[in-house]
Amino acid sequence: MRRVEPLTNGHREGLFALYGRIFGASKGARFRQRFDWQYGRNPYTRDGQITNWILTSDRAVVGHLGVIPMDLKVGDQRVHGSWICDYMVDPEHRVGSELAALRATASDSADLPIGYGLHDHVVRSYMKLDWKPLAVGSFLIKCLEWRAISSLFAGPRAAGPAGRAGAALRRAADVPRFCRPLLRRRMRPTPAERPMVALPSAFDDALDRLWERVADAYPVGVERTCRYLTWRYRICGPEGARLLVLRGDAVPRGFALIERVRWRGIDVGLISELIWAPERHDDARSLLAAIEDVMRRERVAAIVTEGFPPRIRRTLLANGFLEYPQRKENAVFFDRLRRCPPPLIGEVDNWLLTPGDSDRSLGYPRAPWREL
């Protein structure tokens, strides 16, 4: 007999075993390591709020859905939101009313539950539950070394020789585009810009004041406050994130969070957060130049990122990033309390969506930094 129920301590080992069966032992080990921090120590969880549901069959764990609580800014109001995370079901149990019941638990998880980076079939299943879809921008990449090119355009492993050959032919026209940044002069901060970017070892409330100044540029998005950033990112350490803060007149003018991860078999620098005042285009260039400087010293093959609203994407494209030829990412949301203006949340241009808002970024294998 199958049933959907809240996760208990007695189900934990079954949950970790499920993750290992579906995604492999190494990803299963990383899931175990992050589980208590991600769900148990989340400062946005409200009293009595359930963050994890499981699907059981004769008491064995065969499915799971988790949500990550957080606060969202929607226009002038603050809304309690949640991200769908770690949704998985054993293959032989991916049919039936209980599967739909497991998906539906996310609908009541917060005032504005959201999913980002979901597979097409998952998005379609949530649309049947009256969730609204968004098409989020695809990956952006800037190659720093030639080895990134071969990794980017490697054919699908499971497609066989004919499939790999077809994929190679379809993508052949894109290879010169991704080679061009390697042949151009690298992006360097000017002597006047270099001292402006600091790498602090912790967040402080100055970033809250920065967010207050720039938040109007992002009508909908997770609040990038010190409280959120301190929980979401582990600064420093061999596999932690790196914080770059653009200073000016004793106050920060922008910041970026970067991580070093394994992506498509190569070490890359992942831009997880990127915030600056929208009218200060030179500040964006200073931040991106500092990021590239760090990444070149780290000898990563490429810098990648995803999502972000069109304004930030245009800035990245103007500074050497290119769209990786793959489908756009998917996001869905459900305004169950009808509190949010539909024109505001229904337009993807209004959303601030970053890699930090997708549970996929939690699953990337961390690569240790060369320079601590």
Phi and psi in degrees as a GROMACS rama.xvg file:
@    title "Ramachandran Plot"
@    xaxis  label "Phi"
@    yaxis  label "Psi"
@TYPE xy
-103.901  146.948  ARG-2
-154.143  153.174  ARG-3
-100.799  130.384  VAL-4
-151.14  158.421  GLU-5
-65.033  147.806  PRO-6
-66.9829  137.289  LEU-7
-121.902  167.974  THR-8
-58.5249  -31.5249  ASN-9
-68.3713  -16.1893  GLY-10
-96.0947  -7.2102  HIS-11
-58.0952  -50.542  ARG-12
-63.5763  -35.9276  GLU-13
-65.0071  -36.3475  GLY-14
-65.5494  -46.3423  LEU-15
-64.0711  -36.8601  PHE-16
-65.5731  -38.6983  ALA-17
-59.8035  -46.2035  LEU-18
-60.8092  -43.2179  TYR-19
-63.3139  -38.2244  GLY-20
-65.0085  -39.8712  ARG-21
-83.4278  -41.0486  ILE-22
-111.348  -4.81397  PHE-23
102.085  159.751  GLY-24
-64.0827  -41.0609  ALA-25
-68.0142  -42.7613  SER-26
-67.1945  -34.8438  LYS-27
-62.6575  -38.8885  GLY-28
-66.1428  -38.9417  ALA-29
-68.4674  -35.9483  ARG-30
-62.0949  -43.3255  PHE-31
-60.9163  -41.1982  ARG-32
-66.7202  -35.2954  GLN-33
-95.1829  -7.47372  ARG-34
-61.5334  -51.862  PHE-35
-65.8115  -39.1054  ASP-36
-64.7834  -45.3449  TRP-37
-68.3453  -41.5734  GLN-38
-104.835  -47.7201  TYR-39
-73.9792  -32.3233  GLY-40
-107.354  19.6715  ARG-41
-73.0028  118.287  ASN-42
-72.2419  -7.45763  PRO-43
-96.0153  -4.16125  TYR-44
-69.9464  128.633  THR-45
-88.4545  158.404  ARG-46
-57.1419  128.522  ASP-47
80.3844  -2.17705  GLY-48
-75.287  128.582  GLN-49
-87.9618  128.057  ILE-50
-111.672  -9.16112  THR-51
-141.647  129.273  ASN-52
-121.281  151.863  TRP-53
-129.246  154.795  ILE-54
-105.987  123.391  LEU-55
-114.209  151.467  THR-56
-132.397  111.609  SER-57
51.527  43.9077  ASP-58
73.8101  -2.03771  ARG-59
-87.9789  139.975  ALA-60
-78.2083  118.285  VAL-61
-121.99  -2.2961  VAL-62
-158.973  159.807  GLY-63
-155.121  146.73  HIS-64
-142.653  128.027  LEU-65
-118.863  157.007  GLY-66
-131.283  144.847  VAL-67
-106.408  108.92  ILE-68
-70.3411  148.706  PRO-69
-169.702  168.051  MET-70
-96.2107  138.73  ASP-71
-119.122  146.507  LEU-72
-93.9743  122.685  LYS-73
-126.755  99.3769  VAL-74
63.9266  -123.819  GLY-75
-96.5199  3.96194  ASP-76
-112.431  158.547  GLN-77
-106.476  129.806  ARG-78
-124.203  137.855  VAL-79
-79.1212  118.458  HIS-80
-119.613  177.235  GLY-81
-154.751  148.939  SER-82
-104.937  131.754  TRP-83
-64.6276  135.156  ILE-84
-148.169  144.249  CYS-85
56.9089  46.4316  ASP-86
-84.216  123.68  TYR-87
-158.948  145.313  MET-88
-144.176  137.715  VAL-89
-55.5125  141.157  ASP-90
-53.7371  -40.557  PRO-91
-73.4362  -4.73137  GLU-92
-115.581  19.0379  HIS-93
-90.3746  32.6434  ARG-94
-141.324  161.278  VAL-95
104.161  164.439  GLY-96
-65.9198  -28.2323  SER-97
-67.2127  -32.3314  GLU-98
-65.0922  -43.758  LEU-99
-62.8058  -36.9395  ALA-100
-65.5212  -37.2255  ALA-101
-63.8562  -46.6659  LEU-102
-59.6861  -39.6183  ARG-103
-68.2714  -18.7746  ALA-104
-60.4108  -29.2555  THR-105
-66.2668  -25.0889  ALA-106
-63.5603  -29.9737  SER-107
-105.207  15.1891  ASP-108
-77.8378  -19.1289  SER-109
-168.221  177.277  ALA-110
-64.1273  -38.258  ASP-111
-135.784  83.5667  LEU-112
-75.5667  144.931  PRO-113
-139.849  146.032  ILE-114
-123.658  140.526  GLY-115
-142.614  134.987  TYR-116
80.9194  26.7763  GLY-117
-87.0989  152.937  LEU-118
-68.3246  157.332  HIS-119
-55.4755  -44.2222  ASP-120
-68.4254  -29.8612  HIS-121
-70.8722  -41.9768  VAL-122
-59.8227  -44.2817  VAL-123
-61.4756  -37.621  ARG-124
-68.4075  -33.728  SER-125
-75.6143  -31.0744  TYR-126
-64.1814  -28.8392  MET-127
-67.8109  -19.2775  LYS-128
-96.4427  15.8249  LEU-129
76.7327  17.919  ASP-130
-75.5025  153.742  TRP-131
-103.417  138.441  LYS-132
-92.791  152.123  PRO-133
-132.52  142.546  LEU-134
-102.544  110.549  ALA-135
-95.804  147.623  VAL-136
-56.8456  146.392  GLY-137
-75.5157  -177.155  SER-138
-61.913  143.58  PHE-139
-113.835  140.045  LEU-140
-141.208  144.301  ILE-141
-127.794  112.296  LYS-142
-75.314  132.214  CYS-143
-108.641  -19.571  LEU-144
-138.39  154.275  GLU-145
-63.4744  -29.5957  TRP-146
-64.1634  -19.7565  ARG-147
-66.8317  -30.6538  ALA-148
-64.1366  -48.4349  ILE-149
-64.6391  -34.2784  SER-150
-68.3162  -40.7844  SER-151
-63.0802  -37.906  LEU-152
-108.852  19.227  PHE-153
-67.3937  138.52  ALA-154
-70.2422  162.103  GLY-155
-59.6223  134.123  PRO-156
-65.6255  -35.9484  ARG-157
-92.5264  3.24884  ALA-158
-85.993  -10.2206  ALA-159
81.1665  171.093  GLY-160
-57.3921  -42.7738  PRO-161
-65.7386  -41.7255  ALA-162
-65.0578  -41.8641  GLY-163
-65.2671  -39.6425  ARG-164
-65.1547  -41.8594  ALA-165
-63.7862  -41.899  GLY-166
-64.2939  -39.8946  ALA-167
-62.6439  -41.7897  ALA-168
-65.97  -40.3413  LEU-169
-65.9782  -31.2347  ARG-170
-97.0723  -4.80484  ARG-171
-57.0202  -37.6652  ALA-172
-66.6933  -20.6998  ALA-173
-84.7676  -19.0051  ASP-174
-57.8498  -46.9438  VAL-175
-58.453  -35.3447  PRO-176
-58.9378  -44.0338  ARG-177
-79.3027  -15.8304  PHE-178
-80.4073  -29.1121  CYS-179
-56.3493  -45.3656  ARG-180
-59.0633  -27.52  PRO-181
-72.1399  -23.6323  LEU-182
-93.2485  -11.6156  LEU-183
-88.9644  162.548  ARG-184
-65.159  136.209  ARG-185
-64.2218  153.745  ARG-186
-77.986  121.326  MET-187
-125.435  139.504  ARG-188
-71.319  145.486  PRO-189
-71.0098  162.119  THR-190
-55.0952  -32.4852  PRO-191
-73.4388  -28.7134  ALA-192
-81.9763  -34.0042  GLU-193
-55.2245  -46.8027  ARG-194
-69.1693  -12.4572  PRO-195
-77.0684  -18.5444  MET-196
-102.563  116.55  VAL-197
-108.184  158.508  ALA-198
-119.516  78.8033  LEU-199
-69.8716  161.142  PRO-200
-95.7465  1.1589  SER-201
-158.582  162.184  ALA-202
-82.1694  156.123  PHE-203
-141.122  173.164  ASP-204
-71.4297  -5.89701  ASP-205
-63.2283  -29.8475  ALA-206
-70.3147  -29.5706  LEU-207
-63.0274  -42.4381  ASP-208
-66.9298  -35.2238  ARG-209
-62.5683  -45.5502  LEU-210
-61.0644  -39.4636  TRP-211
-60.2724  -33.9191  GLU-212
-76.2319  -32.0844  ARG-213
-107.981  -5.23594  VAL-214
-61.5449  -30.122  ALA-215
-62.1482  -20.8884  ASP-216
-73.757  -12.2418  ALA-217
-126.11  89.1038  TYR-218
-58.1493  -31.9635  PRO-219
-132.2  129.576  VAL-220
171.044  159.272  GLY-221
-61.1704  135.527  VAL-222
-66.8102  121.411  GLU-223
-87.504  66.5783  ARG-224
-98.9458  167.517  THR-225
-58.7902  -37.8343  CYS-226
-61.2592  -46.7099  ARG-227
-68.4239  -48.4552  TYR-228
-64.4056  -38.053  LEU-229
-63.7513  -38.6305  THR-230
-74.7546  -43.6971  TRP-231
-70.6766  -35.4654  ARG-232
-120.972  138.257  TYR-233
-96.8831  111.765  ARG-234
-85.4587  140.521  ILE-235
70.8991  -171.317  CYS-236
80.8053  162.468  GLY-237
-64.0052  -27.4416  PRO-238
-123.738  17.2404  GLU-239
-83.7467  -179.857  GLY-240
-83.154  165.152  ALA-241
-118.627  132.547  ARG-242
-102.708  124.803  LEU-243
-113.752  122.832  LEU-244
-117.358  127.077  VAL-245
-88.5476  112.046  LEU-246
-92.28  152.579  ARG-247
-168.371  121.936  GLY-248
55.2178  42.024  ASP-249
71.5663  3.46351  ALA-250
-129.607  148.352  VAL-251
-70.7745  141.126  PRO-252
-105.15  -11.2884  ARG-253
-179.885  166.242  GLY-254
-153.106  160.397  PHE-255
-137.944  149.737  ALA-256
-120.125  127.685  LEU-257
-125.543  148.182  ILE-258
-133.518  152.678  GLU-259
-106.79  120.01  ARG-260
-137.523  168.153  VAL-261
-93.3809  128.316  ARG-262
-142.938  120.163  TRP-263
53.6666  37.5916  ARG-264
82.8936  4.32265  GLY-265
-128.37  157.995  ILE-266
-80.6725  127.166  ASP-267
-132.291  161.23  VAL-268
-95.3653  125.211  GLY-269
-102.857  119.532  LEU-270
-82.9756  105.445  ILE-271
-89.0844  -31.3438  SER-272
-141.148  146.38  GLU-273
-154.272  108.508  LEU-274
-132.005  132.122  ILE-275
-156.983  164.917  TRP-276
-66.2206  129.419  ALA-277
-61.7641  -25.4094  PRO-278
-84.2023  -6.45231  GLU-279
-104.72  81.8136  ARG-280
-66.6418  -33.9881  HIS-281
-65.8432  -30.8845  ASP-282
-64.2339  -39.7165  ASP-283
-61.6348  -43.4795  ALA-284
-63.9591  -39.514  ARG-285
-61.6345  -43.932  SER-286
-63.9496  -45.2185  LEU-287
-66.8774  -36.1069  LEU-288
-65.1619  -39.7545  ALA-289
-66.9547  -39.7145  ALA-290
-60.9816  -46.1176  ILE-291
-64.4211  -36.9859  GLU-292
-61.2748  -45.3973  ASP-293
-63.2317  -44.5591  VAL-294
-68.7869  -34.1585  MET-295
-67.731  -37.9904  ARG-296
-64.7942  -30.9591  ARG-297
-78.88  -10.2055  GLU-298
59.9202  38.3785  ARG-299
-78.7021  159.052  VAL-300
-79.0847  -27.3646  ALA-301
-161.873  164.114  ALA-302
-111.746  131.469  ILE-303
-129.886  159.485  VAL-304
-162.831  176.287  THR-305
-153.175  174.462  GLU-306
63.0871  -135.971  GLY-307
67.834  145.053  PHE-308
-69.6273  163.123  PRO-309
-55.0109  -35.4085  PRO-310
-61.2027  -44.6791  ARG-311
-69.8768  -38.6852  ILE-312
-62.6687  -39.6134  ARG-313
-62.3968  -38.0349  ARG-314
-65.9002  -41.9804  THR-315
-63.307  -43.1416  LEU-316
-64.3268  -34.4515  LEU-317
-72.8623  -12.7219  ALA-318
-117.027  35.9984  ASN-319
96.4099  -3.41154  GLY-320
-81.7249  151.501  PHE-321
-131.407  150.887  LEU-322
-74.9342  129.61  GLU-323
-77.1352  129.86  TYR-324
-72.8802  84.6231  PRO-325
-149.961  175.32  GLN-326
-64.9503  157.213  ARG-327
-71.3937  152.565  LYS-328
-74.3378  158.861  GLU-329
-110.754  141.653  ASN-330
-136.929  148.072  ALA-331
-137.727  154.398  VAL-332
-145.481  160.119  PHE-333
-139.306  107.597  PHE-334
-87.2904  76.1132  ASP-335
-66.6026  -27.5734  ARG-336
-95.1188  -0.356915  LEU-337
54.3301  43.6183  ARG-338
-94.5009  -17.5694  ARG-339
-106.789  138.446  CYS-340
-61.8087  119.612  PRO-341
-53.5438  -42.0504  PRO-342
-62.6551  -27.797  PRO-343
-75.2422  -50.1867  LEU-344
-84.9246  -12.1575  ILE-345
-86.4325  -1.5156  GLY-346
-113.627  118.865  GLU-347
-62.8825  -26.3972  VAL-348
-59.8666  -23.0957  ASP-349
-82.2742  -14.8322  ASN-350
-90.5224  139.001  TRP-351
-98.4176  100.35  LEU-352
-116.978  124.565  LEU-353
-125.259  168.942  THR-354
-55.091  -30.2863  PRO-355
-66.0134  -12.9907  GLY-356
-94.6122  0.500289  ASP-357
-114.531  133.342  SER-358
-67.6637  -16.3052  ASP-359
-59.832  -36.9566  ARG-360
-65.5892  -25.968  SER-361
-69.9963  -25.6975  LEU-362
-88.1437  -9.02643  GLY-363
-63.9609  135.109  TYR-364
-63.9126  128.417  PRO-365
-75.6354  136.033  ARG-366
-104.692  132.938  ALA-367
-66.1592  142.975  PRO-368
-71.5122  143.479  TRP-369
-76.0673  -41.0755  ARG-370
-108.288  123.466  GLU-371
